[in-house]
Amino acid sequence: MRAGPDAPRDFLTELFHVTVAAADPHITLPPLLPPRRDRPAVVIGAGKAAAAMAAGLEQHWPGELRGLVAVPYGHAEPCARIAVVEAAHPVPDDQGEVVARRVLDAVGGLTTHDLVICLLSGGGSSLLALPAPALSLADKQAIGRQLLRSGAPIDEINCVRKHLSAIKGGRLAAACRPAQLITYAISDVPGDDPSVIASGPTVADPTTAADALAVIERRGIDAPPHVLDWLHDPDAETPGPGDPALEHAAFHLVATPDGALRAAAAAAESAGIEVTYLGDDIQGEAREIGAAQAARALELHAAGRRCLLLSGGETTVTVRGGGRGGRNTEFLLAAAVALDGAPGIHAMAADTDGIDGAGDNAGALLAPDSLARAHAAGLDAGALLEDNNGHGFFDALDDLVVTGPTRTNVNDFRALLVLP
């Protein structure tokens, strides 16, 4: 690393880039490919990293490749043999429905002699937006928007998505039969559960339609009667564990949040910083976690420690205000309020995909003088937090982190640097 902890802003930014680089599919995918690579393969996939995964596959697969992958707008990467199609994220659009149908068409009519390679990463749920037969895309969009604003964790959101879909929750794997299917996935979910990554289109689904109904009720989702009727229909059930329709399918993790964060921890330790690793699977309200980690940082500072609090996972934001901001700027704004300008504590929170929520930034940076600069600019940090306007706070301070799409996704990077 070029920067050391004596330049906190640059040091934290470099640790973030180390995390992202550790999940680069051009590096992590090729070693996991099967030994025989001269055979033809049909390639399908979806997610923020899908184009980069497809490009990496092309470079290391001399055999014939055909097929397509879906990525969010702005996340494409040039591929010679695999089509890359863009669609909307996190709320699906018409293009997401079109590409989902094309994916199913690509795997139709295959035999036991065929090989399908599926490339998945976070974001795949909204990109393969094929509604169940009784539903419309508008149904999925309306319920998806409500779930994203409800504060529901990703496993609950994807549980509902799977049971409103004709392609998620193992249904895509069933459609590939009887061909051999190998899925390569980059995890962006706490616990690395394959059934949650991109809503698990190629693996067994341990959840049920009753679980989806329970989420809708618990989160106060306004679902129209025909959606509820569908979830009571036996056809809404997805292939579960042990279903013979999935016997031909194999699954491999290409990169994980834990592996990426541990690369950052190693880089920090090599720079002489003690690391307190809080885990890669932290969930809960972003503002509550921000306040809690700020309190921990204050304790460490009072003890004269020189260390880094490092964590990942996927926090949530229950949207009550009208501001703009993702979970990482909300985390940092809550931390700023809790730290109240305490000296010696710097922080960064950013999404490894380069997009925090629906913003144009990956996250933001926080310094001991952030609140003072905000006050001088006429900003009320507490009021902005209540308005869910973390983006506005850090944008006014010119402290947003803007990387553009990184074409990978191992969830959030959160680091609080404590200096005596």
N, C-alpha and C positions, 0 to 999 in steps of 0.2 A: 504494500500500500504506500502511496506517495504521501498522504496526509497522516499526521499523528493526532493524538487527543488534544495537543496544544492548539489545534485549529479545529474546534468541535464541529462546526458546520460541514467542513470538507470531510472530516473523519466519518461522521455519521452517513454522509452521502455515499462515500466509498464503501462503507459496510453494506448499504442497501444494494449497490451495484454488485458486490460480491455475492449477495444472496440471489439476485436475479441470474447472474452468470452460472451459479451452481445448478440452476434448473433449465439451462439452455438445451432444448431438445436436439439441436444439431450435435451436441456432445453426449447427452445422456441416452438417446434412443438407439444409436447404432450398435452398441455392445449387447443389446438385448434381442436383436433380430435373430431369427433362426439361422443355423449354419448354411442351409441350402437357400440361396438367394437368386438362383438362375431360373426359377419357375415363374409363371405368370401369377399375378395377384390382382384382385379387385380391391381398391382402396376407398374407404368411406371414413367419415369422421366429422367432428364438430368441436368448436371451442376456440378460445382466444389463442391457443398455441397450435391449432390444427394445421395452419399453413406452414409454420416453421417445422412441425413434425413431418409434414408431407415432403418438404424440401430436403430434410435430413434423410428421409427414407429413399427418395430418388437418388441421392448421392451414393447410397450404399446398397442399392438393389439393381443389379444388372439385368434381371429378368423383366419381362413385360409388365407394365403397370397401367391400369386404367381406373377411372372412378373420379370421385369428387369429395371435397371437404368444405364445410361451412365455417366462416369466421365472422366476427362482428365487423361492421363498416370500419375501414381504416386499419385492419389487422392482416391484410393480405400480404403474401410474400410470393415472388415469382416461382412457378413450378413449370416444368417442361412437359410432364406426362399426366399429372393429376390436376384436374380443374379445381380452382379455388373460387368459391361463391360467397359473396358478402350478404349479410342479413342483419336485422336489428337485435340489439341487446341493451338492457335486460328484459324489455317488453317486446315480444315477437311482432314481426310485421308480415305482410303477404309473402315476401320473399322467403321468409323462414318456412312457411308452409310449402312453397314451391320446391325448395331445396330438399325438404324432408321427403316429399314424394319422389324426387329424383334419386335420393339415397335408396329408398325401397325398390325403385325400378332397377337400380344398379345391381342389386343382389337377388333379383328375381330369376327363377329358372336355372339356378346353379346345381351342380352335381357334387358327388363325393370327391371328385377329382379336383375341385376348385378350391382356391384359398382366398379368404377375405381378410384383409387387414383393416382394423378399425382404429382410428387415432382420436382420442378424446381428451378434453381438458375442460377446465371451468368455463362456463358460458355456453356450453353445449345444449343446455336445457332450452333456452329461448331460441336457439338457432335451428333446432329440429322441431318445428312447431306444427306438428300434424295433429289436429284435434281428433278425439275419439269420434266414432261414427255419428253419435247422437248430438254432437256439439259443433260449435263454430269457432273460428279463430277469435272472433269478438268475445266469446265467452272466456277463452283462455287469457286474452289480454286484460279483460276487466278484473278477473280473479287474481291474475298475476300482479297487477298494480296494487291491489289491496293487500296482498300478502307481503309485498316488498315494503309497504309503509306500516305494516302491523307490528314490526319488531320480531317476527317469527324467525327462528334459526333456519339455516339452509336445509337441514334434514326434513323439517316440517314443510317448507316450501316445495321441496322436490317430491315429497310424498304426494302432495296434491297434484303437482304437475304430472307425475307418472300415471295417476289414475284418470286424468283427463286427456290422455294422449294415446295415439295409435302406434307410437314408435318407441316410447320410453319404457322403463321398467322391465327390460328383458324382451320386449316385443320385437326389437330389431334383430336380436340374436335368433329368435324363432323364425324370422323372415329369411335369414341366411341359410337355413337348413336346406339340404344336408351337407353344405360345404363346410370345410374347416374354417373356423373363425378365431383369429388372434386379435385381442384388443390390447393396445398400448395406451396407458393413461397417465397424465400428469395430475396429481391430486391437488385440489384447492379446498378440501373440506377437512374439518377436524376429525381425527381418527382414520383418515384415508379410506373410508368405507367405499368400496367399488360401486355399491348400489346407490350412493348419493352423488358421486362424481358425474356431472352432466345428466343426472337423473337415471343413471345406470341402464342405458338402452341395451347393453349386451350381457348383463348379468342378472341373476335371480333377484327378485324383489321380496325382501322380508316383510314389507308393509302390505296393508290391505286397503280396500275401498272404505272399510269402516274406520281405519286410521285417518284417511283423508277427510272423511266426514267429521271426525272428532277435531281435526285441526281447524276446519272451517268454522265449527261452532266455538272452539276455544278462542280463536283470534277475531271473532265477530265479523267474519266475511259475509258480505251480502251476495249470496249465490242464488240465481234464479231457480225456480222450481224444476225446470227440465234438467239442470245440472245436478241437482240433488237426486232426481229420479234416476239419472244415469249412474250415479254412485251407489244406488241401491240395486242396480242391475248386475247379475252374475258376470256379464261380459266385461264389466269394469275391472275385474280382478286380473292382475298381471301374473306372469309365470313366476312361481315361488321357488324356494330352495328344493332341490331334488327333482324339479320338472325335467322330464326326458327331452323336452324341446331345446334344452341348453347343454346337452351332453357333448356337443361338438365344439364348445366354446372355451377358449383359454384367455386368461387375463394377466397382464403384467403392469406393474407400476414403473414408470419411467423416471419420475422425480416426485419428491414429497416436500412438504413444508419443513419437516424436521431436518432433513438432509441439507436443505438450503440454509436454514438458520444456523445450523452447526458449522457451516462453512464461514458464516459471518462471525460466529463466536471464536473460531480458531484464528481468524484474522485479527480480531480485537485482542486476543490473548498474546498473539505474536507482537503486538504493539505495546505490551506491558500493562494491559487493562484486565483487571479481574472481571469475570463474566458471571452474572447470576442469570441463569437460563430459566425462565418461568414456564416454558413449554410452547408447543406449536399449535395447541388446540384450545386456546382460550375463547370462550363464548360469553355472551351477555351484552347488556347495554353498553355501548361505546363510552358514554359519558361516565358511567359508574366505574368502569374499568380504568378510564383515564384518571379519575380522582383517586382510585385505590393505588395505582402504580405511582402516582405523584407522592402519595403519603409514604410509600415504601422508599422512594428516592430521598425524601426529606429525612427519614430515619438514617439512611446510609450516609447522607451528607453530615448529619449531626455526629455520627460516629467517626468522621474523618476518613471514610472509605473513598477509594478511587476505583470506580467500577462501572459496569454497563449492565443495566437491566434490559434483557432481550426477550421478546416474546412474539408469537404469531397466533394464528387462528382466524376466526371470522366473527367479529362483533356485529351487533345489530343496532339500528337506530329506529326507535319508534317516533315517527314523524308527527309532531304536533304543531310546529311552526310553519312559516312560509318561506324560510330561508333556503339557501343553496349550500349543499355540502354533503360529503360522504362520511362513512364511519370513521375514517382516519382523521379527518379534520375535526370531527366531533370529539374523538378521543383526545386530541391535542388541545382543543379549546377547553375541555373540562380539566385537563391536566394544568393548563395555564392558570385557570381560576384557582385551583387547589394549591399550586405552588406560590401564587401571589408574589411573583418577582423574586423568589429565593435565589441567592447567588449560587453559582457553580453547578447548575443543573440545566443541561441542554437535552433536547429530544427531537426525534423524527418518527413519524408514522406514515407509511405509504403502502399502497397495494402493489404487489409485485407484477401485476399485469399492466401497470402504468395508468390505470383509471380508477379514481376513488369515487365509487358510486356512479353517478351519471355526469360527473364533471370532466374537465379537460386536464386535470392534474392527477398525479399519482398520490399525493398527500401533501405534507407540509413540514416545516422545521420550526422549532420553538427554542427561544433563547431566554436567558434570565431577564433581558430588557424588553421582551415582547410586550408585556402588559404596559410598561411605561410608554413605549412607542405608540401603542394602541390608544392610550389615554390622551397623549399629545395630539393624536389624529381625531379625537372626538369619538372614539369607539367605546362602547360599553360591553365588555367581554361577557358578563353574565347575561345581559339582555340578548346578545347574539347567540349565546348557547341555547337559551330558551326558545329562540326562533329557528333552531337547527341551521344556523348560518355560519358554520365553521369556515366555509370557502370564502365568504365575504370578509371575515376577520383576517385570515392569513393573506388573502389577495391584497387587501389594503396595506399590509406590511411588506409586500413583495417577498413573502416567505413561502409561497406555494412551490412544490416540487413538480416540475413538468418534464416528463420524459418522453411522452408519446407512448403508443402501444409497445410493450416489450416482447410480445409474441410468446410469452410463457405465462404461467399463473400458478403460484404456490401460496396464494393468499397473502395475508398482511405481514408486514415487517414493522415492529415497534421497538424503539430503542431509546432508553433514557440514560444519558451519560452523566455520571456523578463525579465531579472533580472537587477536591478539597479547596 
